[in-house]
Amino acid sequence: MDELKYEPVSHNHKAFLKNAQKRKGFSKAYNDLEEEYTLVREMLSARSKSGLTQEAVAELMGTTKSAVSRLESAGKHAPSLTTLKKYAQAVGCHLKIKFIPKSGSAKHTTGCVKQRAG
């Protein structure tokens, strides 16, 4: 059997967003899922750079192609930290998670460390 080679499909995200912004309610729905879309873009970028197919990532993770496909779909699935670590390892990356303080947030913070100028 011939070995499958990953060939990414061309996608102009900026053009897609510009066109989609015209639809009623799109901007709010998109903004509500900002973190999910960011995660998916990072995952797809990492997989693309590794040159792996979803099938190859699934094999390395010990799961199925459909499970990897769900992981790479924003808003449909909330993966566990363990799953994200397995995905990162499969595509040859380290997982890094950080909390970033909201700009103009109140003095009361919950675990976010604010850097002080000085």
Buried (B, 14 or more C-beta within 10 A) or exposed (E): EEEEEBEEEEEEEEEEEEEEEEEEEEEEEBEEBEEBBEBBEBBBEBBEEBEBBBEBBBBBBEBEBEBBBEBBEBEEEEBEEEBBBBBBEBBEBEEEEEEEEEEEEEEEEEEEEEEEEE
